[in-house]
Amino acid sequence: MRIIGLFWNKKTELLVSLLAAGLLFVSRGAASAEDIQVVKSGKYYGTTSAYRIGENVYLGAKESAGVYGGQVYWYAVRGEVRLSLRGKQIQFAKDSATVDVNGKSVDMPRAMIVRAGKAFIPIEFFTSKNFSDVAGVDSKFNPTTHLLLVDQRSNVGPLRWFTYSDHTRIVVEIAEDLSYQTSKRGRFGFALDIPNGSIDWSERTDIKDGVVESIHLYEESGRARLAVVLLPGSDGMQVREFKNPRRVVIDVARSEDADAVQSARRRSLEAPPAPDKSDADIAPAQMRGDPIPAGEASSLAEKAAEAGKAVAAAAASAAQAAAGIAASAPPASGKVFRIAIDAGHGGKDGGAVGRRGTLEKDINLKAAEDLAGLLRQEGMFEVFLTRSDDTFVKLGQRSQLANKSNADLFVSIHCNAHTSRKESGFEIYFLSERASDPEAERLAEFENSVLALEGDEDLEGGAASVLYALAKTEFINDAAELAGLMTQSLARRVDLPNRGVRQAAFYVLRGTNSPAVLVEMGFLSNARDEAKLQSHKYRSKIVAGLYAGIVEFAKRHQPERRQ
């Protein structure tokens, strides 16, 4: 009996010890393996394994080597990890919060841990300055959305381009402390070399607009190089520098015969006025029930005003020549193109919520601010935002703000969501009483559902129907053209599916006294779309695409601007 009693005493003691350990574990927070998403320099990298204890997140040592492009060595017996990056060494030790970073002793917020034979490092170490300096990258981790953003440290870029009627413009931003040189490379080659320049990623684009064949931004031998391949249609170039932000602007002139231009201008002036088009004229495209392809949507307005556009192009060319094709100075006439940019949702209206908790209202505002900043670099634009912070603005008030500012364009920026997590891509809408397809109708109902938060059943009563009628008859063709141009430009810049141009009865577009479009940048309900939209590097591509479409539209319609 004494032996049995001793046995039970030992067993009881063991159970008590295990219970105590379990209580201690619970008090520190539950532990679990999880996946976090990674976006590197604006490109979706995928998911990687992590480990969470309560609120603390750890990144696997092996996984960190994959994310940051290094090599990892795990010495299990000694409980040590060595991470090799860019010829520099980082050494960790089990249960130690001190790490050796290329010979320098650095403290981490917590010790490296080992679970199931794998080493895990506090994720805060990878977002620290000490690691960033060694790895040459900047990292940010959002514990709410479980998203790790890794951006290569760069001092050159972004790169953007645009085709005008008489020249092609190429713009690249560079840091203040960099120098640059230009050189010819054969008969149709040109290079901009930037010593000590670094870029996010190599980027090559085929422009093929009759002036420029292609542009290629890459790193080579300790420098960044922008290589431009010209076409026989080019006729000289001009390289200039502008500030805030610092950027190099390359304008390549288009070769044209002066007599032919004058003849074309005379013919366009003699052309009859363009006929008006109504909703009835575009009903067949709506009735098909399919998204309107970008080219078809754009041609709706082009066919309705082909002769008028010839006049617009001639006047635009004359205005550019008078202004010296200035990149940051307003046209000589002093006229500006007014654009209202609407960051969808805000305040108590959060909009769609991503799978990992991303709020649509936040992404919309960031994109709207970036687009406004880019457009303001062009002297021909005057830009204002319907909201500049996390403020709730009624749908009707948004269009009223645009009208009071006499806006020439209204662009509302949003993110999409769907019950199916597979849905992905961008799409651009313009106003129609009848939706182009059931999916467009569903989205309009979702975006219009915020009316329940406003307390107003209609926008200024009968005035709304009058403004809606104006929008349908006077601005719908221009809005279709703008949507088509923006869609085409986006498709050349982003790696998201192009869902085309669509139509629906969005309330926010009804009251605008100008061509108005609504942009759905991507699906927050899709894991990859959500991760990309969280990345500023990726959003800059979306913004560049919207910018190029707006500029093209403005150039075509410059004489039509309201004073």
Backbone torsions as a table, in degrees:
resi	resn	phi	psi	omega
1	MET	NA	-38.2	178.6
2	ARG	-63.5	-37.4	179.0
3	ILE	-66.3	-44.8	177.8
4	ILE	-60.9	-42.1	179.0
5	GLY	-62.4	-40.2	178.5
6	LEU	-64.1	-41.5	178.6
7	PHE	-58.8	-47.6	-179.1
8	TRP	-67.3	-33.6	176.4
9	ASN	-63.0	-43.1	178.3
10	LYS	-65.1	-40.1	180.0
11	LYS	-65.4	-42.3	178.7
12	THR	-61.8	-42.6	179.6
13	GLU	-60.9	-40.4	179.1
14	LEU	-65.6	-43.3	179.3
15	LEU	-62.7	-40.9	177.9
16	VAL	-62.0	-41.4	-179.9
17	SER	-63.8	-44.2	179.2
18	LEU	-64.2	-39.4	178.9
19	LEU	-63.4	-43.0	178.8
20	ALA	-62.3	-42.2	179.1
21	ALA	-63.5	-39.2	179.2
22	GLY	-65.4	-41.1	177.8
23	LEU	-63.6	-38.0	178.6
24	LEU	-64.7	-40.4	179.1
25	PHE	-62.0	-43.9	179.7
26	VAL	-63.6	-39.4	-177.9
27	SER	-65.7	-28.3	-179.7
28	ARG	-85.6	-11.5	179.9
29	GLY	109.3	144.6	-179.1
30	ALA	-67.1	146.5	179.0
31	ALA	-109.4	144.8	-179.6
32	SER	-162.1	152.0	172.6
33	ALA	-82.8	148.4	179.2
34	GLU	-154.3	165.3	176.3
35	ASP	-106.3	139.2	171.8
36	ILE	-118.8	150.4	179.8
37	GLN	-93.1	147.7	-177.1
38	VAL	-127.2	132.9	172.8
39	VAL	-121.0	121.7	-178.3
40	LYS	-110.9	117.9	177.2
41	SER	48.6	45.4	175.5
42	GLY	80.8	3.6	179.1
43	LYS	-116.3	140.0	-177.7
44	TYR	-72.4	119.8	-179.2
45	TYR	-89.5	-37.9	-179.2
46	GLY	125.9	-160.4	178.9
47	THR	-105.0	154.7	177.0
48	THR	-141.1	154.9	-175.0
49	SER	-77.1	143.3	176.4
50	ALA	-142.3	174.7	-178.8
51	TYR	-137.3	133.4	-177.0
52	ARG	-121.1	133.7	171.0
53	ILE	-124.7	105.3	-174.9
54	GLY	63.8	-121.3	179.2
55	GLU	-93.7	-3.8	-176.0
56	ASN	-92.2	131.3	-177.8
57	VAL	-114.3	137.4	179.4
58	TYR	-123.2	140.6	176.8
59	LEU	-103.1	132.8	179.9
60	GLY	-60.2	138.9	-179.0
61	ALA	-60.1	-43.5	179.1
62	LYS	-63.5	-42.1	-179.6
63	GLU	-66.5	-35.3	-179.6
64	SER	-63.8	-35.5	177.8
65	ALA	-63.6	-38.5	178.3
66	GLY	-68.0	-42.1	-178.2
67	VAL	-65.9	-42.5	-172.7
68	TYR	-100.8	5.8	173.9
69	GLY	71.6	38.6	179.6
70	GLY	-119.2	-166.9	176.3
71	GLN	-124.7	140.8	-178.3
72	VAL	-120.5	140.3	177.8
73	TYR	-125.3	123.2	-174.8
74	TRP	-113.6	113.7	178.5
75	TYR	-101.1	91.0	-171.1
76	ALA	-64.2	-38.4	-177.4
77	VAL	-63.2	-44.5	-179.8
78	ARG	-84.7	-13.0	-177.8
79	GLY	68.5	39.5	-177.8
80	GLU	-123.2	150.0	177.9
81	VAL	-128.5	135.5	173.7
82	ARG	-121.5	125.5	179.6
83	LEU	-111.9	122.3	-178.2
84	SER	-106.8	121.3	-178.5
85	LEU	-134.4	124.7	174.6
86	ARG	51.4	37.6	179.1
87	GLY	79.4	6.3	-179.8
88	LYS	-114.4	151.6	-172.7
89	GLN	-113.9	138.7	174.7
90	ILE	-126.9	126.1	-175.7
91	GLN	-120.8	130.6	179.5
92	PHE	-117.0	155.5	176.1
93	ALA	-132.3	143.5	-179.2
94	LYS	-58.5	135.9	176.8
95	ASP	62.7	19.0	177.9
96	SER	-117.7	134.0	178.2
97	ALA	-92.4	5.5	177.7
98	THR	-105.1	132.7	-178.1
99	VAL	-127.6	145.3	178.2
100	ASP	-96.4	113.2	-179.1
101	VAL	-106.4	96.1	179.1
102	ASN	52.7	44.5	178.0
103	GLY	91.3	-2.3	179.8
104	LYS	-110.3	130.4	-179.8
105	SER	-81.5	125.5	-175.5
106	VAL	-130.8	140.3	178.6
107	ASP	-92.5	134.8	172.9
108	MET	-99.2	161.1	178.8
109	PRO	-66.4	-27.2	179.6
110	ARG	-146.3	166.8	-178.8
111	ALA	-80.8	155.1	169.5
112	MET	-65.7	141.0	-179.3
113	ILE	-120.9	161.4	177.3
114	VAL	-124.5	126.8	178.6
115	ARG	-134.1	127.8	178.9
116	ALA	52.4	39.4	176.8
117	GLY	77.2	9.2	179.6
118	LYS	-117.0	143.0	180.0
119	ALA	-93.0	137.8	179.9
120	PHE	-127.9	135.3	-174.8
121	ILE	-114.5	136.6	178.3
122	PRO	-53.4	130.6	-174.2
123	ILE	-66.8	-21.8	177.9
124	GLU	-62.6	-25.9	178.8
125	PHE	-63.5	-38.1	-177.1
126	PHE	-74.8	-17.7	176.4
127	THR	-97.5	3.2	-178.2
128	SER	-82.8	159.6	179.2
129	LYS	-65.1	-37.1	-179.2
130	ASN	-59.5	-43.9	178.8
131	PHE	-71.6	-40.7	-178.6
132	SER	-58.8	-40.3	-179.3
133	ASP	-65.4	-35.1	179.9
134	VAL	-77.3	-43.8	-174.7
135	ALA	-83.3	-18.5	-178.8
136	GLY	73.4	25.6	179.5
137	VAL	-136.2	162.4	173.0
138	ASP	-116.2	129.3	-177.4
139	SER	-120.5	144.2	174.8
140	LYS	-134.9	135.9	178.3
141	PHE	-121.2	127.9	177.7
142	ASN	-103.0	106.4	-177.3
143	PRO	-66.8	-20.4	179.6
144	THR	-76.0	-46.2	-178.3
145	THR	-93.8	-4.1	-179.4
146	HIS	58.0	41.0	-176.6
147	LEU	-117.9	129.6	176.4
148	LEU	-108.7	117.3	177.8
149	LEU	-99.9	123.2	-179.7
150	VAL	-120.8	114.4	-178.0
151	ASP	-118.8	125.8	174.7
152	GLN	-60.0	134.8	176.2
153	ARG	-68.4	120.9	-176.1
154	SER	-132.2	151.9	175.0
155	ASN	-126.7	9.8	176.1
156	VAL	-132.7	129.5	179.9
157	GLY	111.4	165.9	9.4
158	PRO	-77.0	166.6	178.5
159	LEU	-108.1	136.0	175.8
160	ARG	-144.5	164.3	-177.3
161	TRP	-150.8	162.2	178.6
162	PHE	-159.3	142.4	179.7
163	THR	-100.7	116.8	174.8
164	TYR	-96.2	175.3	-178.5
165	SER	-68.5	-29.8	-176.5
166	ASP	-122.2	3.4	177.3
167	HIS	-165.1	164.5	173.7
168	THR	-113.7	132.7	-178.2
169	ARG	-110.1	134.3	175.7
170	ILE	-122.5	129.3	-176.4
171	VAL	-128.1	131.9	174.4
172	VAL	-134.6	130.0	178.8
173	GLU	-85.4	142.6	179.4
174	ILE	-137.7	154.9	-179.1
175	ALA	-69.5	158.2	-175.0
176	GLU	-63.7	-31.1	-173.5
177	ASP	-90.3	7.6	-177.6
178	LEU	-97.6	148.1	172.1
179	SER	-107.1	169.8	179.1
180	TYR	-154.0	154.7	176.5
181	GLN	-132.9	152.4	177.7
182	THR	-116.3	151.6	178.9
183	SER	-156.1	151.7	175.0
184	LYS	-87.1	146.7	179.1
185	ARG	-130.6	86.9	-176.5
186	GLY	77.6	-168.0	-176.1
187	ARG	-70.5	-36.9	-174.9
188	PHE	-122.3	32.2	178.8
189	GLY	-125.4	149.5	-179.6
190	PHE	-149.2	140.8	-179.1
191	ALA	-134.3	141.1	171.8
192	LEU	-114.1	109.7	-178.6
193	ASP	-100.1	134.4	-177.1
194	ILE	-126.1	95.3	179.3
195	PRO	-58.2	140.3	-179.3
196	ASN	64.6	15.5	178.0
197	GLY	-82.1	142.0	176.8
198	SER	-130.5	145.9	-175.7
199	ILE	-123.6	164.9	177.5
200	ASP	-70.9	-46.7	-179.9
201	TRP	-159.5	156.1	175.9
202	SER	-69.1	136.9	-174.9
203	GLU	-136.8	121.8	177.0
204	ARG	-124.5	132.2	-178.4
205	THR	-134.5	131.2	172.9
206	ASP	-87.7	113.9	-179.0
207	ILE	-90.0	-53.7	174.3
208	LYS	49.4	54.8	-179.7
209	ASP	-105.8	17.4	-177.7
210	GLY	90.0	-12.2	-179.7
211	VAL	-118.1	-50.7	-178.8
212	VAL	-117.4	129.1	177.1
213	GLU	-76.4	-51.4	-176.7
214	SER	-160.6	162.9	172.6
215	ILE	-131.1	146.8	-175.8
216	HIS	-144.8	115.1	177.3
217	LEU	-106.1	123.3	-177.6
218	TYR	-154.6	170.7	177.2
219	GLU	-104.9	142.9	-179.7
220	GLU	-158.2	122.4	173.4
221	SER	52.3	52.4	175.5
222	GLY	72.9	23.1	179.0
223	ARG	-149.2	159.9	171.3
224	ALA	-100.1	141.5	-179.5
225	ARG	-131.4	133.9	171.4
226	LEU	-108.3	109.5	-179.5
227	ALA	-99.4	129.2	-179.1
228	VAL	-118.9	125.1	176.1
229	VAL	-104.9	120.3	-175.7
230	LEU	-94.1	163.9	176.2
231	LEU	-111.8	163.0	179.5
232	PRO	-58.0	-19.9	179.2
233	GLY	-75.8	-2.7	178.5
234	SER	-82.0	153.9	-177.1
235	ASP	-145.0	66.7	178.2
236	GLY	87.8	163.3	-179.5
237	MET	-144.9	164.6	178.3
238	GLN	-133.6	129.9	179.9
239	VAL	-114.6	124.6	-179.4
240	ARG	-137.8	164.5	180.0
241	GLU	-121.2	141.2	178.9
242	PHE	-132.0	162.5	-175.0
243	LYS	-112.0	167.6	172.5
244	ASN	53.6	67.6	-2.5
245	PRO	-84.2	163.9	178.5
246	ARG	-68.2	130.9	-177.6
247	ARG	-153.6	148.7	175.3
248	VAL	-101.2	127.6	-177.6
249	VAL	-113.0	123.9	179.0
250	ILE	-113.9	114.6	177.3
251	ASP	-106.4	119.5	179.0
252	VAL	-106.4	117.5	-175.2
253	ALA	-73.7	148.8	175.7
254	ARG	-93.2	132.1	-179.5
255	SER	-79.5	122.3	179.7
256	GLU	-140.3	149.0	177.0
257	ASP	-82.9	125.7	-174.8
258	ALA	-60.1	-41.4	-179.2
259	ASP	-64.8	-39.0	179.6
260	ALA	-64.8	-38.2	179.0
261	VAL	-64.4	-45.9	-179.7
262	GLN	-62.9	-38.9	179.0
263	SER	-64.6	-41.5	179.0
264	ALA	-64.1	-38.4	179.6
265	ARG	-66.1	-40.1	179.1
266	ARG	-63.8	-42.0	-179.9
267	ARG	-64.4	-38.6	-178.7
268	SER	-68.6	-33.6	179.4
269	LEU	-70.8	-26.9	-179.3
270	GLU	-87.3	-7.3	-176.8
271	ALA	-68.8	147.2	178.1
272	PRO	-68.8	156.1	179.4
273	PRO	-62.4	149.3	-179.3
274	ALA	-70.8	136.8	178.4
275	PRO	-71.3	154.1	175.6
276	ASP	-76.8	152.8	176.0
277	LYS	-126.8	146.4	-179.0
278	SER	-119.9	-179.0	178.4
279	ASP	-58.8	-33.5	-177.8
280	ALA	-63.0	-33.0	-177.7
281	ASP	-67.7	-25.7	-177.9
282	ILE	-109.8	9.6	-178.9
283	ALA	-59.2	-40.6	-179.9
284	PRO	-56.0	-38.6	179.1
285	ALA	-66.1	-34.4	-179.8
286	GLN	-73.6	-36.9	-172.4
287	MET	-70.9	-19.9	-178.0
288	ARG	-63.1	-25.5	178.8
289	GLY	82.2	6.1	178.7
290	ASP	-111.0	155.6	174.0
291	PRO	-58.8	140.5	179.4
292	ILE	-77.8	122.2	178.9
293	PRO	-58.2	151.1	-176.0
294	ALA	-54.9	-46.0	-176.8
295	GLY	-64.9	-39.7	-178.8
296	GLU	-68.0	-42.2	179.7
297	ALA	-63.1	-40.3	-179.9
298	SER	-66.0	-37.5	-176.4
299	SER	-71.9	-18.1	177.3
300	LEU	-55.2	-49.9	-179.0
301	ALA	-78.4	-33.2	-177.2
302	GLU	-64.0	-40.7	178.6
303	LYS	-67.9	-30.9	-178.2
304	ALA	-76.0	-21.1	-175.0
305	ALA	-141.1	39.2	-175.8
306	GLU	-62.5	-44.8	-179.3
307	ALA	-66.9	-40.4	179.6
308	GLY	-63.2	-31.8	179.9
309	LYS	-70.5	-30.0	176.9
310	ALA	-62.9	-40.8	175.9
311	VAL	-64.6	-42.2	-179.5
312	ALA	-61.3	-42.4	-179.2
313	ALA	-64.3	-40.9	179.8
314	ALA	-64.4	-44.4	179.8
315	ALA	-65.7	-37.2	179.0
316	ALA	-63.2	-41.0	179.2
317	SER	-63.9	-41.6	179.3
318	ALA	-64.3	-40.2	179.6
319	ALA	-65.4	-38.5	178.7
320	GLN	-64.5	-42.8	-179.7
321	ALA	-63.9	-40.4	179.8
322	ALA	-65.3	-31.1	-178.9
323	ALA	-91.3	2.6	-179.0
324	GLY	68.2	25.2	-176.8
325	ILE	50.2	47.5	-176.4
326	ALA	-67.0	141.2	-179.9
327	ALA	-95.2	-20.7	-176.9
328	SER	-139.1	10.2	177.0
329	ALA	-114.1	142.9	-177.9
330	PRO	-67.7	155.9	178.5
331	PRO	-56.2	155.6	-176.8
332	ALA	-59.5	-30.1	-178.9
333	SER	-70.8	-17.0	-178.9
334	GLY	81.9	-0.4	179.8
335	LYS	-80.9	147.7	179.3
336	VAL	-129.8	158.4	176.6
337	PHE	-100.5	117.7	-173.5
338	ARG	-92.1	128.9	-176.8
339	ILE	-127.7	128.3	175.0
340	ALA	-100.7	122.8	178.9
341	ILE	-109.7	123.2	-174.6
342	ASP	-109.2	112.8	173.7
343	ALA	-81.5	108.4	-174.4
344	GLY	-58.4	146.5	177.1
345	HIS	65.7	-161.3	-177.7
346	GLY	129.2	152.1	179.0
347	GLY	62.9	-129.9	-178.5
348	LYS	-69.0	-12.6	177.0
349	ASP	-100.9	96.3	-176.4
350	GLY	-80.6	-13.8	-176.8
351	GLY	74.8	-151.8	-179.8
352	ALA	-71.2	153.8	177.7
353	VAL	-120.5	128.3	-177.8
354	GLY	-70.3	168.6	-179.8
355	ARG	-58.9	-31.1	-178.6
356	ARG	-108.4	18.7	172.7
357	GLY	95.7	6.6	177.9
358	THR	-65.5	132.3	179.0
359	LEU	-94.5	127.9	-178.8
360	GLU	-57.9	-40.8	-175.9
361	LYS	-58.4	-33.3	-179.1
362	ASP	-72.0	-44.1	179.7
363	ILE	-65.0	-41.8	179.8
364	ASN	-58.7	-44.8	-177.2
365	LEU	-66.4	-41.8	179.4
366	LYS	-62.5	-43.4	179.6
367	ALA	-66.5	-40.5	179.4
368	ALA	-63.0	-42.1	178.9
369	GLU	-65.4	-40.4	178.8
370	ASP	-65.7	-41.2	179.6
371	LEU	-65.1	-41.9	178.2
372	ALA	-61.2	-43.3	179.6
373	GLY	-62.7	-39.0	-179.8
374	LEU	-68.4	-43.1	-179.8
375	LEU	-66.5	-33.5	-179.8
376	ARG	-67.6	-18.2	175.5
377	GLN	-68.5	-23.5	176.4
378	GLU	-90.2	124.7	-175.5
379	GLY	-65.8	-13.7	-176.5
380	MET	-82.7	-2.9	-174.9
381	PHE	-115.7	144.4	167.5
382	GLU	-120.1	121.4	-170.2
383	VAL	-121.7	140.8	172.2
384	PHE	-143.4	153.6	-178.4
385	LEU	-103.9	142.3	176.1
386	THR	-71.9	-24.5	170.1
387	ARG	-148.9	142.8	-178.7
388	SER	-118.2	6.7	177.1
389	ASP	-151.3	-171.1	-177.4
390	ASP	-81.5	69.9	-176.5
391	THR	-116.8	142.0	175.6
392	PHE	-83.3	121.8	178.3
393	VAL	-124.5	127.6	-179.4
394	LYS	-62.7	151.0	-178.7
395	LEU	-59.3	-44.7	179.5
396	GLY	-64.2	-35.3	-179.7
397	GLN	-67.2	-29.7	-179.6
398	ARG	-63.2	-47.6	178.4
399	SER	-68.9	-33.3	177.9
400	GLN	-64.6	-39.9	177.5
401	LEU	-61.4	-40.1	178.9
402	ALA	-65.5	-42.2	-178.9
403	ASN	-67.3	-39.4	179.6
404	LYS	-64.7	-29.1	178.3
405	SER	-88.5	4.6	178.4
406	ASN	56.6	45.5	-177.1
407	ALA	-67.4	142.8	176.0
408	ASP	-88.3	-21.5	178.8
409	LEU	-144.1	150.9	175.9
410	PHE	-129.8	121.9	-178.5
411	VAL	-124.5	114.8	179.8
412	SER	-103.3	127.4	-172.7
413	ILE	-108.3	130.5	-175.5
414	HIS	-143.1	171.2	168.8
415	CYS	-121.1	148.2	-175.5
416	ASN	-95.4	171.2	174.7
417	ALA	-157.5	153.7	-177.6
418	HIS	-152.7	155.0	177.2
419	THR	-67.9	-26.0	176.1
420	SER	-90.9	124.9	-178.8
421	ARG	-73.8	-8.8	-179.3
422	LYS	-81.8	-21.2	-177.9
423	GLU	-62.8	132.9	-175.3
424	SER	-150.3	155.6	172.7
425	GLY	118.9	175.9	-179.9
426	PHE	-112.4	156.1	176.7
427	GLU	-155.6	154.2	-177.5
428	ILE	-128.3	133.8	-176.0
429	TYR	-113.6	149.9	164.3
430	PHE	-129.8	168.3	-167.3
431	LEU	-73.1	139.1	172.7
432	SER	-156.5	143.8	177.9
433	GLU	-68.2	-26.3	-179.4
434	ARG	-118.0	127.9	-178.9
435	ALA	-67.5	148.1	-179.1
436	SER	-72.0	-20.5	-179.9
437	ASP	-165.9	165.6	-178.3
438	PRO	-58.8	-36.6	-179.2
439	GLU	-65.4	-38.8	177.0
440	ALA	-64.6	-38.4	178.6
441	GLU	-65.8	-40.4	178.2
442	ARG	-61.8	-43.6	-178.5
443	LEU	-65.7	-41.8	178.6
444	ALA	-61.0	-39.7	178.5
445	GLU	-63.8	-38.3	178.9
446	PHE	-66.7	-47.6	-178.4
447	GLU	-65.8	-32.6	-179.7
448	ASN	-79.6	-12.0	-176.1
449	SER	-64.6	-16.5	179.0
450	VAL	-65.6	-16.6	178.3
451	LEU	-56.6	-27.6	179.3
452	ALA	-66.2	-24.8	178.2
453	LEU	-82.7	-14.7	-173.2
454	GLU	-89.1	-33.1	-179.7
455	GLY	87.4	-5.3	178.8
456	ASP	-104.0	133.0	-178.5
457	GLU	-84.9	-24.6	-177.5
458	ASP	-150.0	159.8	179.9
459	LEU	-88.5	101.9	176.0
460	GLU	53.3	36.0	173.8
461	GLY	57.0	-124.5	-176.6
462	GLY	-65.7	-24.3	-179.6
463	ALA	-62.0	-31.1	-178.6
464	ALA	-62.7	-44.0	-178.6
465	SER	-65.4	-33.7	178.0
466	VAL	-65.6	-47.6	179.9
467	LEU	-64.5	-37.7	179.5
468	TYR	-62.8	-42.5	178.9
469	ALA	-63.4	-40.9	176.8
470	LEU	-60.1	-44.5	-178.7
471	ALA	-61.6	-41.2	-177.4
472	LYS	-64.0	-42.8	-172.5
473	THR	-89.2	-41.0	-172.1
474	GLU	-92.0	-34.4	-169.8
475	PHE	-113.2	-9.7	-172.4
476	ILE	-65.6	-36.5	180.0
477	ASN	-67.6	-42.1	177.8
478	ASP	-65.6	-37.7	178.6
479	ALA	-65.3	-38.2	177.3
480	ALA	-63.1	-41.2	178.8
481	GLU	-64.8	-45.9	179.3
482	LEU	-60.5	-44.4	179.9
483	ALA	-61.4	-39.9	178.7
484	GLY	-65.6	-42.8	180.0
485	LEU	-65.3	-42.3	179.6
486	MET	-66.1	-39.6	-179.7
487	THR	-64.9	-44.8	178.7
488	GLN	-61.3	-41.6	-178.8
489	SER	-68.4	-41.4	178.1
490	LEU	-63.0	-41.3	-176.7
491	ALA	-60.8	-26.2	-179.0
492	ARG	-85.5	-8.0	-171.9
493	ARG	-118.6	-25.1	-174.4
494	VAL	-118.8	153.6	179.8
495	ASP	-100.8	45.5	172.6
496	LEU	-111.9	150.0	178.0
497	PRO	-59.4	139.0	177.2
498	ASN	-90.8	109.4	-177.6
499	ARG	-90.8	2.4	172.0
500	GLY	85.3	-174.0	179.1
501	VAL	-96.7	133.2	-178.2
502	ARG	-131.9	172.4	-179.7
503	GLN	-132.4	143.6	176.2
504	ALA	-165.6	167.1	-176.0
505	ALA	-90.4	69.8	176.9
506	PHE	-75.3	125.4	-176.5
507	TYR	-61.7	-37.4	-176.5
508	VAL	-65.8	-19.9	-179.9
509	LEU	-91.4	-14.6	-171.2
510	ARG	-64.8	-43.6	-171.4
511	GLY	-88.7	0.8	-176.1
512	THR	-74.2	135.3	-179.5
513	ASN	-94.6	42.2	-176.9
514	SER	-166.4	166.6	173.8
515	PRO	-57.6	132.7	-174.4
516	ALA	-135.7	138.5	177.6
517	VAL	-133.4	158.1	176.5
518	LEU	-124.4	124.1	-175.8
519	VAL	-102.1	127.1	171.3
520	GLU	-106.4	105.9	-170.6
521	MET	-72.6	-25.7	-176.7
522	GLY	170.1	177.7	-175.9
523	PHE	-103.0	116.1	174.8
524	LEU	-69.6	-18.7	177.6
525	SER	-78.1	-9.3	176.5
526	ASN	-100.9	127.6	-173.5
527	ALA	-58.4	-42.4	-178.1
528	ARG	-70.9	-44.1	177.4
529	ASP	-59.0	-44.5	-178.7
530	GLU	-60.7	-45.1	-179.6
531	ALA	-62.8	-41.9	-179.9
532	LYS	-64.9	-42.7	-178.1
533	LEU	-66.7	-23.5	176.4
534	GLN	-72.9	-21.7	-175.8
535	SER	-86.2	124.4	177.1
536	HIS	-63.3	-36.2	179.5
537	LYS	-61.1	-42.3	-179.5
538	TYR	-72.8	-41.8	179.2
539	ARG	-60.2	-30.3	179.6
540	SER	-63.1	-30.5	175.9
541	LYS	-69.1	-41.7	177.6
542	ILE	-62.2	-45.8	-179.2
543	VAL	-61.9	-41.0	179.5
544	ALA	-62.4	-37.5	178.3
545	GLY	-67.2	-43.6	177.2
546	LEU	-63.1	-42.4	178.7
547	TYR	-57.3	-48.6	-177.2
548	ALA	-63.0	-39.5	178.0
549	GLY	-65.2	-39.9	178.9
550	ILE	-65.7	-44.0	-179.0
551	VAL	-62.4	-43.2	179.0
552	GLU	-60.6	-44.4	179.0
553	PHE	-62.8	-44.1	-178.9
554	ALA	-62.8	-40.0	179.2
555	LYS	-64.6	-37.9	179.8
556	ARG	-69.2	-31.7	-172.6
557	HIS	-112.1	19.1	-175.2
558	GLN	-54.0	-43.5	-179.7
559	PRO	-67.2	-16.6	-175.0
560	GLU	-88.8	-0.2	-175.6
561	ARG	-66.0	143.1	177.3
562	ARG	-80.7	142.8	-176.7
563	GLN	-84.8	NA	NA
